Amino acid sequence: MLRAMQSTALDIIREEHQALAAMLRSLRMLVEASHRQATPPPFEVLRAMLVYVDEFPDRLHHPKEEALLFPRVRVRCPELATVLDRLQADHGAGLLRLREVEHALLCWEVLGEPRRDAFEQALRHYIDFYLSHMALEEREVLPAAERHLSAADWAEMDAAFAANQDPLTGHAP
């Protein structure tokens, strides 16, 4: 076993998780405030927040986890195969769930108040799903990677994750 290693990639993964969690919680708070006030939410803001979730974590962060981090952890920590399988499946399921949330938001915006509950429910399920997904990665995969991956593994992943251009983590394009 290698000694625990800190890396740029680990820092970026954790920063991106924190940024996404903040975005998801902000989405929830906006919708809850709208519900309490019995007013429509700022739909354009909700759409922009969902675009962020789609463009940065789903198109930038997850592919690098799947191509670089998960395969290395799978080789060095075969006992995590089930966890890694679940996380990889979550990435695909997350995209489908996000489309459901986006569709429910559009329906609410176009068809009005009768569609609010469907959106709120879809959003709650999506946020709970995503926060659980990130917690599992941080509880199981990242500590194992930190303990078992080599300096060479981290060098490649550091370069790949450093290229991410997530504006919420201070790495704007």
Residue, then its C-alpha position, 0 to 999 in steps of 0.5 A: m500500500l502506498r502512503a496517502m497522497q494529496s493531488t491537484a485532481l483530488d482537490i479539484i474533484r472535491e471543489e467541484h463537488q462542493a460547487l455542485a452541492a451549493m448549486l443544488r442546494s441553492l436550486r432547492m432554496l429558490v424553489e422552496a421560497s417560491h412555494r412559501q410565497a406562492t409566487p412563480p420562481p425566476f424561471e430563467v435563473l432556474r434554467a441557468m442553474l440546470v444548464y450549469v449542472d448539465e454543462f460542467p459536472d455532467r459533461l466535464h467532471h464525470p467523463k474524467e472520473e470514468a476514464l481516469l479515476f474509476p479504472r485505476v481505483r478498480v484495479r488497485c481496490p477490487e473490493l470497490a467494484t460494486v461501488l464503482d459500478r453503482l457510481q458509473a451507473d449513477h452518471g448515466a441515470g443522472l443525465l436522464r433524471l436531469r432531463e426529467v427535471e428540465h422537462a418538468l420545469l418547462c411544463w411548469e413555466v408553460l402550463g402553469e401552477p398545476r405543474r409545480d408539484a411535479f417539478e418540485q418532486a422531480l427536483r427533490h429526487y434529483i437533488d437527493f440522488y446527486l448529493s448521495h452520489m457525491a457522498l458515496e464517492e467522497r466516502e469510499v472512492l476518494p480515500a481509497a484513491e488517495r491511499h492506493l494510487s501512484a504518483a504517476d496515476w496522479a500526474e495524469m489525473d492532475a493534468a486532466f482535471a486541472a484543464n476543467q473550466d468550472p466557473l464556480t470553482g474559480h477556473a473560468p473559461 
